[in-house]
Amino acid sequence: EEEEEEEVEVEEEEKFDDGEVECAETKLRKLSSWCRTVMENPEAKMGLLEGIVKLCLERDADVWFSVRKRAFEVALRVFQDIIPGYRIRSFTEKESGVKLSKEVKSLTSFEDSLLKRYQQYLAILSETIEAARGQRKGSKFDVMSLDNKTKIPREKLNILKETGVRCLCDLLLSRPHFNFRTNIVAVLVPLMNDKSPESKASEISCKTITTLLEQDTTCEPSLEAVRFICKLVKTAKEVKKEVLDTFLSLQMQDVDLPQDRDGVNEEEGRNNKKYRRLEEKQRKKLSRKERKRIKVHAQVKKELKELESTASRETRSKMQKECLTLVMTCYFRILKHSEQSSHLLSAVLQGLGKF
């Protein structure tokens, strides 16, 4: 009986009513329930994810703070759980005209909905952070608005700012491959230079960007971060030393090197020999034409693998060179204006010694 009651409760909670008046406790329980339900079957429950994101903009003056803060954290947990291990790309014009199977249509619909909700969530976090810093530009969601036009207290807005920063940092480090990474980096880099004494945004952001650079194996996220940092150094009146210290975490050496010129490592060689011994009898039964076709297929596969590996290495090397050029330009700009940036000289000299 208890299980049946629980199921009925979940079904009722799945019907999100944007105009429903409820107390904070009820909405917090709904958030927890929706979180579990979406993670159990995300493709079928994307409507509940919309409800979670909407509660990130709770406007009831009596409950807005606790509901928004909890919604930030719940949405983070859900997105970390359901985001796929690949970057979602849009169909090309040619692909759009291809008839899709039912399964592919279902997956495409899920991906489109996920991207839409994820982009909304990131925008809400970004606007909340900007509002707390007094830099509201082109507000889309009006995060400062409550139902009875009550003014949002500065101390509570600062707490939401720090929660939003932590959410963005967790997303960047746990899902660096996914869409809108540039949007997150664009928000976090200026926060690295945040000078609010009561805020930990600068410390959290610097630590996150440092970790991102340390863990990066493709150099693509690193290049994005370096571009934004160099832009910050160029435009800001004064830059904190911790901002430049992040450059020291750049991984400039090649990683994931391609295999040797034969394209087969020792282990694969042993496996191939074992395969040849085990399949020798079956292969003898094949016609000469079939054996030749298999041999050609293996050679083409080997060459494609070598080509992909070489292209990957060349792309990474190109991005590393651009990173190094940007960093050196940044260092020499600081040296040129050393009278105004004397507190950065130690960071610059340390960087020049490393690179």
Protein Blocks (a to p, Z undefined) as FASTA:
>chain_A
ZZmmmmmmmmmmmmccfkbccdfklmmmmmmmmmmmmmmmmmlmmmmmmmmmmmmmccbf
klmmmmmmmmmmmmmmmmmmmmccbdcddddfklmmpccdfklmmmmmmmmmmmmmmmmm
mmmmmmmmmmmnopaghiaklpmbcfkopacdfklmmmmmmmmmmmmmmmmmmmmmbghk
lmmmmmmmmmmmpcbfkbcklmmmmmmmmmmmmmpcnlmmmmmmmmmmmmmmmmpmbdcf
klmmmmmmpcfbdehiacdfkopafklmmmmmmmmmmmmmmmmmpcfklmmmmmmmmmmm
mmmmmmmmmmmmmmmmmmmmmmmmmmmmmmmmmmmmmmmmmmmmmmmmmmmmmZZ
